[in-house]
Amino acid sequence: MRNFSIIVLATVVLSFPLTIGGPAAADSTPATKPVPSTNGAGVLQGQLLKVDGDDYIFKDKAGKEVRVRVDKATVLDSRIKVGDMVDVQMAANGRAATLLKALE
């Protein structure tokens, strides 16, 4: 019984780095994926209708058109195009902190 416990313990210890930060974990999340802001004023979700300069216009889940402004501090997902579902993390100053393509 004691030998079995040692084998189980050794297996867990040796496999620990692979489950925490090993190659499989590193490959599952691209390094360029934007990370949402954690200090924002709220999250909006909806379908992107139009991009007008620094303004992104989308229809929220209630059907209301919402205009959000981006600036140089906004983390902007480069994959976003008109028609996509988006998640917008709002900053306290009323601008978009992050504008990300929604997970489907």
C-alpha contacts under 8 A as a table, 3 or more apart, distances in Angstrom:
res1	aa1	res2	aa2	distance
1	M	4	F	5.14
1	M	5	S	6.39
2	R	5	S	5.10
2	R	6	I	6.33
3	N	6	I	5.13
3	N	7	I	6.21
4	F	7	I	5.12
4	F	8	V	6.21
5	S	8	V	5.16
5	S	9	L	6.08
6	I	9	L	5.06
6	I	10	A	6.02
7	I	10	A	5.12
7	I	11	T	6.13
8	V	11	T	5.13
8	V	12	V	6.27
9	L	12	V	5.20
9	L	13	V	6.17
10	A	13	V	5.14
10	A	14	L	6.01
11	T	14	L	5.25
11	T	15	S	6.08
12	V	15	S	5.29
12	V	16	F	5.99
13	V	16	F	5.30
14	L	17	P	7.10
15	S	18	L	5.46
15	S	19	T	6.73
16	F	19	T	5.42
16	F	20	I	6.38
17	P	20	I	5.29
17	P	21	G	5.88
17	P	22	G	5.69
18	L	21	G	6.00
18	L	22	G	4.09
18	L	23	P	6.88
18	L	24	A	7.17
18	L	25	A	7.73
19	T	22	G	6.16
19	T	24	A	7.71
19	T	25	A	7.03
20	I	25	A	6.99
21	G	24	A	7.75
21	G	25	A	5.61
21	G	26	A	6.60
22	G	25	A	5.59
22	G	26	A	6.45
23	P	26	A	5.11
23	P	27	D	6.17
24	A	27	D	5.35
24	A	28	S	6.44
25	A	28	S	5.43
25	A	29	T	7.25
26	A	29	T	6.14
26	A	30	P	7.73
27	D	30	P	6.78
29	T	33	K	7.44
30	P	33	K	5.65
33	K	77	D	7.51
34	P	75	V	6.36
34	P	76	L	7.27
34	P	77	D	6.42
34	P	98	T	7.89
34	P	100	L	7.44
35	V	75	V	7.77
35	V	98	T	7.85
36	P	75	V	7.76
36	P	89	Q	6.75
36	P	97	A	7.66
36	P	98	T	5.72
36	P	100	L	7.98
37	S	40	G	6.16
37	S	89	Q	6.59
37	S	97	A	6.19
37	S	98	T	6.40
39	N	91	A	6.96
39	N	92	A	7.74
40	G	43	V	7.88
40	G	89	Q	6.15
40	G	90	M	5.14
40	G	91	A	4.13
40	G	92	A	5.60
40	G	97	A	6.87
41	A	89	Q	7.45
41	A	90	M	5.27
41	A	91	A	5.21
41	A	92	A	4.94
41	A	94	G	7.82
42	G	89	Q	5.86
42	G	90	M	5.19
42	G	91	A	7.39
43	V	87	D	6.87
43	V	88	V	5.51
43	V	89	Q	4.50
43	V	90	M	5.97
44	L	60	D	7.12
44	L	87	D	5.82
44	L	88	V	4.97
44	L	89	Q	6.47
44	L	90	M	7.52
45	Q	60	D	5.66
45	Q	61	K	6.65
45	Q	85	M	7.29
45	Q	86	V	5.70
45	Q	87	D	4.59
45	Q	88	V	6.18
46	G	58	F	6.00
46	G	59	K	5.23
46	G	60	D	4.08
46	G	61	K	5.57
46	G	85	M	5.42
46	G	86	V	5.56
46	G	87	D	6.85
47	Q	58	F	5.21
47	Q	59	K	5.26
47	Q	60	D	6.61
47	Q	82	V	7.94
47	Q	83	G	5.90
47	Q	84	D	5.55
47	Q	85	M	4.27
47	Q	86	V	6.01
48	L	51	V	7.99
48	L	56	Y	7.22
48	L	57	I	6.09
48	L	58	F	4.12
48	L	59	K	6.56
48	L	81	K	7.37
48	L	82	V	5.20
48	L	83	G	5.19
48	L	84	D	5.56
48	L	85	M	6.19
48	L	86	V	6.58
49	L	56	Y	7.84
49	L	57	I	5.61
49	L	58	F	4.84
49	L	59	K	6.78
49	L	82	V	5.53
49	L	83	G	5.95
50	K	56	Y	6.09
50	K	57	I	5.17
50	K	58	F	6.81
50	K	82	V	5.95
51	V	54	D	7.43
51	V	55	D	5.96
51	V	56	Y	4.68
51	V	57	I	6.23
51	V	82	V	7.48
52	D	55	D	5.06
52	D	56	Y	6.27
52	D	57	I	7.67
53	G	56	Y	7.87
54	D	69	R	5.51
54	D	70	V	5.35
54	D	71	D	6.86
55	D	67	R	6.26
55	D	68	V	5.52
55	D	69	R	4.40
55	D	70	V	6.31
56	Y	67	R	5.66
56	Y	68	V	5.35
56	Y	69	R	6.29
56	Y	70	V	7.57
57	I	65	E	6.69
57	I	66	V	5.56
57	I	67	R	4.39
57	I	68	V	6.46
58	F	65	E	5.61
58	F	66	V	5.39
58	F	67	R	6.57
59	K	62	A	7.78
59	K	63	G	5.53
59	K	64	K	5.38
59	K	65	E	4.39
59	K	66	V	6.01
60	D	63	G	5.33
60	D	64	K	5.48
60	D	65	E	6.37
60	D	66	V	6.76
61	K	64	K	7.44
68	V	95	R	6.30
68	V	96	A	6.24
69	R	95	R	5.22
69	R	96	A	6.02
70	V	73	A	7.75
70	V	74	T	5.67
70	V	95	R	5.91
70	V	96	A	5.32
70	V	97	A	7.56
71	D	74	T	5.41
71	D	95	R	7.44
71	D	96	A	7.68
73	A	97	A	6.94
74	T	96	A	5.98
74	T	97	A	4.70
74	T	98	T	5.37
74	T	99	L	7.32
75	V	97	A	6.22
75	V	98	T	4.56
75	V	99	L	6.33
75	V	100	L	7.99
76	L	98	T	5.89
76	L	99	L	5.06
76	L	100	L	6.33
77	D	80	I	5.96
77	D	98	T	7.99
77	D	99	L	6.20
77	D	100	L	4.98
77	D	101	K	6.49
79	R	101	K	6.95
80	I	84	D	6.45
80	I	86	V	7.75
80	I	100	L	7.15
80	I	101	K	5.67
81	K	84	D	5.83
84	D	101	K	6.80
84	D	102	A	7.76
85	M	101	K	6.13
85	M	102	A	5.37
86	V	99	L	6.81
86	V	100	L	5.56
86	V	101	K	4.52
86	V	102	A	4.61
87	D	98	T	7.94
87	D	99	L	5.95
87	D	100	L	5.27
87	D	101	K	6.26
87	D	102	A	5.45
88	V	96	A	6.38
88	V	97	A	7.45
88	V	98	T	5.66
88	V	99	L	4.58
88	V	100	L	6.40
89	Q	96	A	5.96
89	Q	97	A	5.48
89	Q	98	T	5.08
89	Q	99	L	6.56
90	M	94	G	6.29
90	M	95	R	5.93
90	M	96	A	4.57
90	M	97	A	5.24
90	M	98	T	7.04
91	A	94	G	5.56
91	A	95	R	5.56
91	A	96	A	5.75
91	A	97	A	5.00
92	A	95	R	7.48
96	A	99	L	6.54
